[in-house]
């Protein structure tokens, strides 16, 4: 399984529990699926909602049958064996879900590919892991040209149970590879995160405990299932909790209110940019009885968005935090915070907290010298526990660097805040270690400047990039989505909250900022578009008034 000779056990140890000891009721995804199919075969597992509103509901018994059929098809038609890697290009629909679980039931690991990526990138990622076969569900084949050599997944509803035999499918151990995800980077295969069945079980156990998920209750989601959040929150946690996921094919601000009303979820998985969109488009919002909160992750949540959701929708935003390397969630805001503490930590603050440590892992803040940071002292956020990936597949050097010192090094900066309502401190993220500009020798946080821009009335979105400069080392360009704001007005505000060196050299007005399907800023793409200028629909504004003052 592992391609690194030095396994750092400390990284996968949680409060003295060794890596070999299970912390979840079911040690693997397949054990959880088998238990649900045996105990509650007729209970709904997932309702997929197509773009035209068509619904398809899979029970736990049906997903068990479909995934078994596809597992036997893979073993018979493509000679997939335990330990192989099978690439899958999924979208939010039933065959994709069955294919993912079918790959795991065949004993293989599943490499998740973005269906929106060009064929060359998909091929590079699949080749990097020596994938036995690349699978595309029919829904993907209808929308795009398939990568060379890719195979269309057959409809499991039309496969006979005995089409490829009745033999027992291979079992898997907790430390068997389950999922592979590509991280963002300049090359398609720069880093591939390898997650085990134990990682998935630990995350699901933590999710169920933290959100107190009960069998049968509904969770509404739309995040793409080629991302870690979509896979673990939407597809895997119901196997461990017995809950019912409603999965929309994609987010539509005009259809979403109707989906909330129709399916009446207890909470809904979202990202901050989606909440901002709903605040602009949802007329006469009215959440159904029993709706408790929006769960956000993947991108920073602003206090303004949090407060506007509370005021407009009458509900809370519960922010979570994690990385693909730490299997989705490492920390999340407790769901039972008092109104006073919620206001202090989420609303009356510059940066809303990401919450407290989730079960199964530890989160700590370290200074540059490697010491534990004091309360309120900024340092690097690090994690260890059963949710930490096994490795970067095929990249032992990157694995050793990431696991340095017995903790996984997130690259995120933050500090801890004490609360009388929690034995564990709350964590606040201030930015990324690398998302800094060095202007005239002063370190400027791009995230801090972005937060300052988002505090300006009328600014819908904002992002900043560092630009090389022969005189000042680097300068900052701010990209702003704000139809009615003026350059002078923006600078007047920024002068009151940031240092002179942190003021952007240029302000770029645009109608959109490049973000991933989960709302995460694609900073590398933004920097390239700012540099090229002509390929990005914005007008550049020079900082004349500031430079002359």
Backbone torsions as a table, in degrees:
resi	resn	phi	psi	omega
1	UNK	NA	-43.1	-172.7
2	UNK	-95.6	145.2	176.4
3	UNK	-116.1	21.5	172.2
4	UNK	-123.0	133.2	-172.1
5	UNK	-78.9	-17.7	-177.6
6	UNK	-115.6	95.0	-179.9
7	UNK	-81.1	124.0	-177.2
8	UNK	-89.2	90.7	-175.4
9	UNK	-61.1	-31.7	-177.5
10	UNK	-60.0	-32.3	-178.2
11	UNK	-66.2	-27.6	-176.7
12	UNK	-106.7	20.2	177.8
13	UNK	-104.9	132.9	-178.8
14	UNK	-120.5	110.5	177.3
15	UNK	47.8	44.7	176.1
16	UNK	85.6	-3.7	177.9
17	UNK	-84.0	118.0	-176.0
18	UNK	-68.5	160.8	-176.9
19	UNK	-58.3	-28.7	-176.6
20	UNK	-80.3	-7.5	-177.8
21	UNK	-97.0	128.4	-176.0
22	UNK	-77.2	143.9	178.2
23	UNK	-115.6	0.1	179.2
24	UNK	-115.0	158.3	179.7
25	UNK	-59.8	-40.9	177.7
26	UNK	-114.2	125.8	-174.2
27	UNK	-76.0	-15.9	-180.0
28	UNK	-137.9	162.7	176.0
29	UNK	-61.0	-40.1	-176.7
30	UNK	-70.3	-32.9	176.2
31	UNK	-65.8	-39.1	178.1
32	UNK	-66.2	-42.2	178.4
33	UNK	-62.6	-43.7	-178.9
34	UNK	-63.1	-40.2	-179.6
35	UNK	-65.5	-42.7	179.6
36	UNK	-65.6	-42.5	-179.2
37	UNK	-65.2	-30.8	179.8
38	UNK	-80.2	-41.8	-172.3
39	UNK	-87.6	-39.7	-177.1
40	UNK	-136.5	63.0	-174.2
41	UNK	-63.5	-27.0	-176.0
42	UNK	-96.0	-1.0	178.9
43	UNK	-76.2	142.7	-179.8
44	UNK	-69.0	133.4	176.6
45	UNK	-98.1	-49.6	-174.7
46	UNK	-150.9	132.8	171.3
47	UNK	-111.3	114.4	178.5
48	UNK	-91.1	131.0	-178.6
49	UNK	-113.1	112.7	-179.9
50	UNK	-72.4	168.9	-178.1
51	UNK	-61.9	-26.8	178.4
52	UNK	-90.3	6.2	178.5
53	UNK	92.1	-7.0	178.2
54	UNK	-60.9	135.3	-177.6
55	UNK	-109.6	140.4	171.4
56	UNK	-131.7	119.6	-178.8
57	UNK	-106.2	128.5	175.3
58	UNK	-105.7	124.8	171.9
59	UNK	-81.6	169.9	177.0
60	UNK	-64.5	-34.8	177.4
61	UNK	-67.6	-39.6	-177.9
62	UNK	-71.0	-41.0	179.5
63	UNK	-67.5	-30.4	174.5
64	UNK	-63.5	-45.0	179.6
65	UNK	-66.4	-49.6	-178.4
66	UNK	-60.1	-45.5	-177.4
67	UNK	-66.7	-34.9	177.2
68	UNK	-65.6	-42.5	178.0
69	UNK	-59.3	-44.8	-178.7
70	UNK	-70.5	-32.5	176.5
71	UNK	-63.4	-44.3	179.5
72	UNK	-68.7	-35.5	175.5
73	UNK	-61.5	-43.8	178.9
74	UNK	-62.3	-43.1	-178.0
75	UNK	-69.6	-37.2	-176.4
76	UNK	-81.4	-46.0	-173.3
77	UNK	-86.9	-26.5	-175.0
78	UNK	-127.0	10.9	174.5
79	UNK	53.6	34.8	178.1
80	UNK	-71.0	129.6	-176.1
81	UNK	-122.8	160.0	176.5
82	UNK	-53.6	135.2	-179.1
83	UNK	94.0	-13.5	176.1
84	UNK	-71.4	167.1	172.4
85	UNK	-116.6	130.0	175.7
86	UNK	-117.7	128.2	178.9
87	UNK	-88.3	142.0	-179.4
88	UNK	-135.7	134.4	178.5
89	UNK	-109.5	83.7	-169.6
90	UNK	-93.2	158.3	167.4
91	UNK	-129.3	172.5	-175.0
92	UNK	-77.3	79.1	179.3
93	UNK	-157.3	164.5	-167.9
94	UNK	-62.0	-41.6	-177.0
95	UNK	-64.1	-37.4	177.6
96	UNK	-61.3	-42.3	-179.9
97	UNK	-63.8	-46.1	179.6
98	UNK	-63.7	-37.2	179.8
99	UNK	-65.2	-42.1	179.4
100	UNK	-59.8	-49.2	-180.0
101	UNK	-69.2	-31.5	176.4
102	UNK	-63.8	-38.6	177.2
103	UNK	-61.3	-45.3	179.3
104	UNK	-64.0	-38.2	-179.3
105	UNK	-70.9	-21.6	174.0
106	UNK	-78.3	-3.2	179.6
107	UNK	89.3	5.7	-177.0
108	UNK	-97.0	165.6	169.2
109	UNK	-93.6	147.0	-176.6
110	UNK	-106.3	119.0	174.1
111	UNK	-91.5	115.2	-177.5
112	UNK	-86.2	123.3	179.1
113	UNK	-110.1	144.8	178.1
114	UNK	-77.2	118.8	-179.5
115	UNK	-66.2	-13.8	177.6
116	UNK	-87.7	-7.3	-179.8
117	UNK	-75.3	152.2	174.3
118	UNK	-65.5	159.1	-176.0
119	UNK	-59.3	-35.9	-178.7
120	UNK	-63.9	-39.6	179.1
121	UNK	-68.4	-42.6	178.0
122	UNK	-60.3	-42.8	179.8
123	UNK	-65.8	-39.8	179.4
124	UNK	-63.3	-42.4	178.9
125	UNK	-66.5	-44.4	-179.2
126	UNK	-66.1	-37.7	177.3
127	UNK	-66.2	-34.1	-178.3
128	UNK	-63.2	-25.1	179.7
129	UNK	-109.9	12.2	179.0
130	UNK	51.2	47.8	-178.0
131	UNK	-59.5	134.1	179.6
132	UNK	-66.4	-38.4	-179.6
133	UNK	-155.5	151.7	174.4
134	UNK	-108.5	122.9	-176.5
135	UNK	-106.2	140.1	174.3
136	UNK	-130.2	121.8	175.4
137	UNK	-62.9	157.0	179.5
138	UNK	-54.6	-35.2	-179.5
139	UNK	-62.8	-31.9	177.3
140	UNK	-76.8	-41.8	-179.5
141	UNK	-61.5	-27.2	178.9
142	UNK	-76.2	-19.8	-172.1
143	UNK	-106.3	-17.4	-174.6
144	UNK	-153.7	163.8	173.1
145	UNK	-73.8	134.2	-177.8
146	UNK	-77.8	151.2	174.0
147	UNK	-59.4	149.8	179.8
148	UNK	-54.9	130.8	178.4
149	UNK	84.1	-3.8	-179.3
150	UNK	-69.4	153.2	-176.4
151	UNK	-118.6	135.9	177.0
152	UNK	-79.8	132.9	-179.8
153	UNK	-72.0	131.9	176.6
154	UNK	-71.4	154.5	177.0
155	UNK	-68.8	114.3	-176.3
156	UNK	-65.4	-21.9	178.5
157	UNK	-66.8	-22.6	-176.8
158	UNK	-102.6	-2.4	176.6
159	UNK	-83.6	132.6	176.2
160	UNK	-73.8	147.2	-178.7
161	UNK	-60.5	-30.6	-177.9
162	UNK	-102.2	14.3	-176.2
163	UNK	-61.3	-33.0	-177.9
164	UNK	-128.8	32.9	174.7
165	UNK	93.2	172.0	-179.0
166	UNK	-117.2	8.8	-175.5
167	UNK	-59.7	153.6	179.0
168	UNK	-64.5	139.1	176.5
169	UNK	-82.4	153.4	-176.7
170	UNK	-66.9	144.0	172.7
171	UNK	-82.3	164.2	177.6
172	UNK	-129.7	149.7	176.1
173	UNK	-92.8	158.3	-177.5
174	UNK	-56.4	-33.2	-178.3
175	UNK	-88.8	10.2	175.3
176	UNK	-72.4	141.7	175.8
177	UNK	-59.6	133.4	177.2
178	UNK	-114.0	-52.6	-171.4
179	UNK	-133.0	144.8	174.7
180	UNK	-126.4	130.7	178.7
181	UNK	-128.0	135.0	172.8
182	UNK	-79.8	136.4	175.0
183	UNK	-88.8	163.5	178.0
184	UNK	-69.3	147.4	-179.3
185	UNK	178.7	175.4	-176.7
186	UNK	-75.4	-20.5	176.6
187	UNK	-122.3	155.3	-172.8
188	UNK	-62.3	-36.7	-174.4
189	UNK	-110.5	31.6	-175.4
190	UNK	-59.6	-46.6	176.3
191	UNK	-146.3	131.0	176.2
192	UNK	-117.5	117.3	-179.3
193	UNK	-80.6	129.0	176.8
194	UNK	-105.3	119.9	178.3
195	UNK	-112.6	136.7	179.5
196	UNK	-92.6	171.1	173.4
197	UNK	-61.4	-35.3	178.1
198	UNK	-64.4	-41.4	176.1
199	UNK	-56.3	-47.9	-178.2
200	UNK	-64.3	-40.9	179.9
201	UNK	-65.8	-40.1	179.7
202	UNK	-64.0	-42.7	179.6
203	UNK	-65.2	-42.9	-179.4
204	UNK	-64.2	-42.0	178.6
205	UNK	-61.4	-43.6	179.4
206	UNK	-64.3	-41.7	-179.5
207	UNK	-62.6	-46.6	-178.2
208	UNK	-64.3	-42.1	179.9
209	UNK	-66.0	-47.8	-173.3
210	UNK	-65.4	-44.9	-176.4
211	UNK	-92.0	0.8	176.6
212	UNK	53.3	47.8	-175.4
213	UNK	-73.1	132.6	-178.0
214	UNK	-113.7	151.8	179.0
215	UNK	-56.5	136.5	174.5
216	UNK	89.6	-20.8	-178.1
217	UNK	-77.3	152.3	-171.8
218	UNK	-98.1	142.9	174.4
219	UNK	-125.9	128.9	-178.2
220	UNK	-97.8	130.0	179.2
221	UNK	-141.3	161.5	176.3
222	UNK	-148.8	-3.3	-177.7
223	UNK	-62.4	142.0	-174.4
224	UNK	-63.8	139.1	-176.0
225	UNK	-86.0	14.9	166.3
226	UNK	-94.1	-2.6	175.2
227	UNK	-101.3	156.2	-177.7
228	UNK	-60.4	-42.2	-178.1
229	UNK	-62.0	-46.8	179.7
230	UNK	-61.6	-41.1	-179.1
231	UNK	-66.7	-51.6	-171.5
232	UNK	-76.5	-45.4	-178.8
233	UNK	-70.7	-43.4	-171.5
234	UNK	-86.1	-42.9	-170.5
235	UNK	-100.3	-38.4	-171.6
236	UNK	-93.8	-38.0	-177.7
237	UNK	-59.9	-35.8	177.8
238	UNK	-63.1	-27.4	178.4
239	UNK	-65.7	-30.2	-178.3
240	UNK	-92.3	-25.5	-175.4
241	UNK	-104.0	-22.0	-173.7
242	UNK	78.7	12.3	179.6
243	UNK	-78.8	175.9	-174.5
244	UNK	-120.2	112.8	178.6
245	UNK	-89.2	133.7	169.6
246	UNK	-105.9	115.5	-173.3
247	UNK	-113.2	110.5	175.7
248	UNK	-79.2	146.8	179.9
249	UNK	-60.2	-38.6	178.4
250	UNK	-160.9	166.9	178.6
251	UNK	-84.9	132.4	171.7
252	UNK	-130.6	119.9	-177.6
253	UNK	-62.1	-21.2	-178.3
254	UNK	-91.2	-23.9	178.3
255	UNK	-94.2	-23.6	-173.3
256	UNK	-59.6	-45.0	179.3
257	UNK	-56.2	-39.5	178.0
258	UNK	-65.7	-35.3	178.5
259	UNK	-67.1	-40.9	177.6
260	UNK	-61.8	-43.2	-179.0
261	UNK	-67.3	-40.7	-176.1
262	UNK	-71.9	-45.3	-170.9
263	UNK	-94.3	-15.1	172.8
264	UNK	48.0	60.6	-179.8
265	UNK	-73.1	157.2	173.3
266	UNK	-73.0	-39.3	170.6
267	UNK	-149.2	166.0	-175.5
268	UNK	-129.0	137.1	176.8
269	UNK	-85.5	131.8	-176.0
270	UNK	-150.5	-173.2	172.6
271	UNK	-134.5	157.3	-175.0
272	UNK	-55.8	-38.9	-178.1
273	UNK	-64.1	-31.6	177.2
274	UNK	-69.0	-41.2	177.3
275	UNK	-61.5	-40.5	177.2
276	UNK	-61.6	-40.1	178.9
277	UNK	-64.8	-42.2	179.5
278	UNK	-65.2	-36.2	178.9
279	UNK	-63.0	-28.3	-179.0
280	UNK	-87.3	-26.0	-169.1
281	UNK	-114.9	-22.4	-174.5
282	UNK	-81.3	102.5	179.7
283	UNK	-83.8	137.4	179.9
284	UNK	49.8	57.9	-178.0
285	UNK	-64.7	140.1	179.2
286	UNK	-151.0	107.4	-178.8
287	UNK	-82.9	144.5	-177.8
288	UNK	-70.4	157.6	175.8
289	UNK	-59.2	137.0	-179.3
290	UNK	95.8	-13.0	176.2
291	UNK	-74.2	130.3	-172.9
292	UNK	-109.5	-40.3	-176.9
293	UNK	-171.0	162.3	168.0
294	UNK	-94.9	132.3	175.4
295	UNK	-100.6	120.1	-179.2
296	UNK	-117.3	154.5	176.7
297	UNK	-163.0	-172.0	172.8
298	UNK	78.8	-30.6	-179.3
299	UNK	-146.1	156.2	-177.4
300	UNK	-63.3	141.7	177.0
301	UNK	-101.9	129.6	178.7
302	UNK	-88.9	151.7	177.2
303	UNK	-62.6	-32.7	179.6
304	UNK	-64.3	-46.0	177.7
305	UNK	-61.7	-43.7	179.9
306	UNK	-58.7	-45.3	-178.6
307	UNK	-69.0	-38.5	-179.3
308	UNK	-68.7	-36.2	175.7
309	UNK	-64.1	-42.3	179.6
310	UNK	-63.1	-42.5	-177.2
311	UNK	-74.3	-42.1	-174.1
312	UNK	-82.0	-44.1	-175.1
313	UNK	-99.8	-13.1	179.9
314	UNK	70.3	28.4	-179.4
315	UNK	-140.1	171.1	-178.0
316	UNK	-95.5	159.5	166.0
317	UNK	-108.8	123.9	176.8
318	UNK	-103.9	112.9	-176.0
319	UNK	-92.0	135.2	175.3
320	UNK	-117.2	165.7	-178.2
321	UNK	-146.7	139.8	173.7
322	UNK	179.4	176.3	179.4
323	UNK	-127.6	161.3	173.4
324	UNK	-56.4	-35.8	-179.8
325	UNK	-66.3	-21.3	178.3
326	UNK	-113.7	28.4	172.4
327	UNK	52.4	56.0	166.9
328	UNK	89.7	-76.8	-173.2
329	UNK	-120.1	130.3	171.7
330	UNK	-110.3	-29.6	-179.9
331	UNK	-147.1	149.2	177.8
332	UNK	-152.7	147.1	177.6
333	UNK	-64.3	130.5	177.5
334	UNK	-58.0	142.6	-176.0
335	UNK	-81.6	-9.8	-176.7
336	UNK	-112.7	24.7	176.9
337	UNK	-61.0	143.4	173.8
338	UNK	-66.8	161.8	178.9
339	UNK	-59.6	-38.8	-178.7
340	UNK	-65.5	-44.8	179.5
341	UNK	-71.0	-36.0	176.7
342	UNK	-61.7	-43.4	179.4
343	UNK	-63.6	-43.0	-177.8
344	UNK	-65.4	-42.0	-172.5
345	UNK	-90.7	-19.6	-173.0
346	UNK	-121.0	-28.8	-173.0
347	UNK	-111.2	-51.6	-177.7
348	UNK	-89.9	59.5	-175.6
349	UNK	-156.9	157.1	177.0
350	UNK	-72.2	-37.3	-176.7
351	UNK	-130.9	115.3	176.6
352	UNK	-61.7	145.0	-179.7
353	UNK	-72.0	153.1	172.8
354	UNK	-91.1	0.0	174.1
355	UNK	99.0	-155.9	-176.1
356	UNK	-113.6	168.1	-176.1
357	UNK	-60.1	136.0	175.6
358	UNK	-83.3	152.6	177.6
359	UNK	-55.7	139.3	176.2
360	UNK	98.0	-6.8	177.9
361	UNK	-150.5	166.7	175.0
362	UNK	-117.1	145.6	176.1
363	UNK	-127.1	131.7	-179.5
364	UNK	-143.1	162.8	178.3
365	UNK	-115.1	132.5	-176.9
366	UNK	-123.1	142.3	175.6
367	UNK	-78.6	172.6	179.6
368	UNK	-62.0	-27.5	179.9
369	UNK	-79.5	-3.5	178.9
370	UNK	89.8	8.8	178.3
371	UNK	-93.5	155.1	174.4
372	UNK	-63.7	131.6	-179.6
373	UNK	-74.1	149.6	174.3
374	UNK	-75.3	162.8	175.5
375	UNK	-55.5	126.9	-179.5
376	UNK	87.7	-8.4	-178.9
377	UNK	-90.5	129.9	-177.0
378	UNK	-78.7	138.4	176.2
379	UNK	-162.5	-169.5	180.0
380	UNK	-84.3	135.2	177.4
381	UNK	-82.4	129.1	-179.6
382	UNK	-130.7	153.9	-177.8
383	UNK	-133.7	155.7	168.1
384	UNK	-150.8	152.1	-179.5
385	UNK	148.2	-173.7	-175.8
386	UNK	-71.8	-14.0	-179.3
387	UNK	-88.3	-9.1	-178.0
388	UNK	-72.6	133.2	-179.2
389	UNK	-48.6	160.6	175.1
390	UNK	-74.8	-33.0	-175.1
391	UNK	178.4	170.3	159.9
392	UNK	-87.2	113.3	-173.0
393	UNK	-62.5	125.5	179.3
394	UNK	76.7	10.9	-176.4
395	UNK	-138.9	71.6	-177.3
396	UNK	-63.4	-31.6	179.2
397	UNK	-64.4	-45.0	178.6
398	UNK	-65.4	-34.5	177.8
399	UNK	-64.2	-47.6	179.8
400	UNK	-60.9	-40.7	179.7
401	UNK	-66.0	-41.3	-178.6
402	UNK	-69.7	-30.8	-177.5
403	UNK	-94.8	15.1	-176.6
404	UNK	-58.5	130.5	175.4
405	UNK	80.7	12.8	177.9
406	UNK	81.6	8.6	176.4
407	UNK	-131.3	154.3	169.6
408	UNK	-82.3	127.4	-177.3
409	UNK	-92.5	112.8	-172.2
410	UNK	-76.2	-27.0	-172.5
411	UNK	81.4	0.5	177.1
412	UNK	-96.0	143.0	177.4
413	UNK	-101.1	145.5	178.4
414	UNK	-175.3	-174.4	178.3
415	UNK	-147.3	168.9	-177.0
416	UNK	-110.0	147.5	-179.4
417	UNK	-128.0	133.1	178.5
418	UNK	-81.9	150.7	176.1
419	UNK	-141.3	137.7	178.0
420	UNK	-68.2	-10.9	-177.1
421	UNK	-98.1	5.4	-178.8
422	UNK	-146.8	134.7	174.8
423	UNK	-69.7	-22.3	178.4
424	UNK	-99.9	142.8	178.3
425	UNK	-68.6	153.9	170.8
426	UNK	-83.2	150.4	-178.6
427	UNK	-114.0	139.6	176.4
428	UNK	-122.0	127.6	178.6
429	UNK	-93.5	131.0	179.0
430	UNK	-105.4	-18.1	179.1
431	UNK	161.6	-172.3	177.3
432	UNK	-101.1	146.0	178.2
433	UNK	-56.8	-37.0	-175.3
434	UNK	-92.3	-9.8	-178.5
435	UNK	-88.4	61.5	-178.5
436	UNK	-129.4	149.2	171.1
437	UNK	-115.2	143.0	178.1
438	UNK	-106.5	97.7	-175.7
439	UNK	-106.5	114.9	-179.5
440	UNK	51.6	37.8	178.5
441	UNK	85.0	-5.9	-179.4
442	UNK	-100.3	132.8	177.1
443	UNK	-77.4	122.9	-178.7
444	UNK	-114.7	122.9	178.5
445	UNK	-80.3	120.4	178.1
446	UNK	-66.7	-36.3	178.9
447	UNK	-65.8	-39.4	179.0
448	UNK	-62.8	-41.5	178.6
449	UNK	-66.3	-38.3	177.4
450	UNK	-62.8	-41.3	178.2
451	UNK	-63.4	-37.8	177.9
452	UNK	-64.1	-39.0	179.2
453	UNK	-66.8	-38.6	-177.8
454	UNK	-72.3	-12.5	176.0
455	UNK	-79.5	-12.1	-178.6
456	UNK	-79.5	128.9	178.5
457	UNK	-58.2	133.1	179.7
458	UNK	93.0	-12.2	178.0
459	UNK	-84.4	113.3	-176.9
460	UNK	-84.8	-33.6	-179.5
461	UNK	-156.2	154.2	-179.4
462	UNK	-158.1	147.7	176.8
463	UNK	-152.9	155.2	-177.7
464	UNK	-130.7	149.3	176.6
465	UNK	-134.3	151.9	175.7
466	UNK	-90.6	136.4	-178.3
467	UNK	-122.5	127.4	179.1
468	UNK	-58.9	141.9	-179.7
469	UNK	-142.7	130.7	-175.0
470	UNK	-68.7	-23.0	-177.7
471	UNK	-95.8	-49.1	-172.5
472	UNK	-98.0	1.3	-176.6
473	UNK	87.1	-66.2	173.0
474	UNK	-145.6	154.1	170.4
475	UNK	-126.6	169.7	-178.8
476	UNK	-113.5	133.4	170.4
477	UNK	-109.3	128.2	177.9
478	UNK	-101.3	132.1	177.2
479	UNK	-110.6	124.2	-169.0
480	UNK	-129.4	133.8	171.2
481	UNK	-102.3	104.1	-177.7
482	UNK	-163.5	93.2	-174.4
483	UNK	-58.7	-29.7	-172.7
484	UNK	-110.6	3.1	179.8
485	UNK	-85.1	153.5	175.6
486	UNK	-109.7	157.0	177.5
487	UNK	-60.8	-45.0	-179.0
488	UNK	-61.3	-41.1	-179.6
489	UNK	-64.0	-39.4	178.7
490	UNK	-64.8	-45.0	-179.7
491	UNK	-65.9	-36.7	178.6
492	UNK	-60.0	-41.4	178.6
493	UNK	-68.3	-47.3	-175.6
494	UNK	-61.2	-34.7	-179.5
495	UNK	-62.4	-21.2	-178.4
496	UNK	-89.7	-9.1	-173.4
497	UNK	-129.0	-14.1	179.8
498	UNK	-131.1	163.2	-179.6
499	UNK	-72.0	166.1	-178.8
500	UNK	-61.8	-39.9	-179.7
501	UNK	-68.2	-24.5	-179.2
502	UNK	-81.8	-12.1	178.5
503	UNK	-63.2	134.8	-179.7
504	UNK	-66.0	141.7	174.5
505	UNK	-69.4	-37.4	179.1
506	UNK	-130.3	152.2	169.2
507	UNK	-118.5	130.4	-179.0
508	UNK	-112.7	123.4	176.4
509	UNK	-99.1	132.7	-176.3
510	UNK	-147.7	171.9	177.8
511	UNK	-100.8	-3.3	176.5
512	UNK	-163.6	155.0	177.4
513	UNK	-120.6	134.6	-176.5
514	UNK	-65.4	120.4	177.8
515	UNK	-135.2	154.9	177.9
516	UNK	-74.0	175.3	179.8
517	UNK	-66.2	-14.1	175.8
518	UNK	-100.8	9.2	176.3
519	UNK	87.9	3.3	-178.5
520	UNK	-79.0	135.1	179.2
521	UNK	-64.1	129.8	175.6
522	UNK	-94.6	82.2	-170.2
523	UNK	-65.6	-36.4	180.0
524	UNK	-62.9	-44.1	178.4
525	UNK	-64.4	-41.8	179.6
526	UNK	-60.3	-43.3	179.8
527	UNK	-61.9	-40.4	178.4
528	UNK	-65.8	-38.7	-179.5
529	UNK	-70.5	-36.4	176.0
530	UNK	-64.4	-41.9	-179.2
531	UNK	-66.2	-39.5	-178.1
532	UNK	-78.4	-33.1	175.0
533	UNK	70.7	-62.5	-171.5
534	UNK	-67.3	-22.7	-177.2
535	UNK	-89.6	0.6	-175.2
536	UNK	-122.7	127.3	-172.7
537	UNK	-79.2	73.1	175.5
538	UNK	-139.6	166.8	173.9
539	UNK	-110.1	136.1	-179.0
540	UNK	-88.5	138.1	178.8
541	UNK	-122.0	122.1	179.6
542	UNK	-78.7	152.3	-177.0
543	UNK	-89.7	59.7	-175.6
544	UNK	-64.3	-47.6	-175.6
545	UNK	-61.5	-41.0	-178.3
546	UNK	-69.4	-42.7	-177.7
547	UNK	-68.2	-26.9	-179.4
548	UNK	-88.0	-10.5	-176.6
549	UNK	-83.9	NA	NA
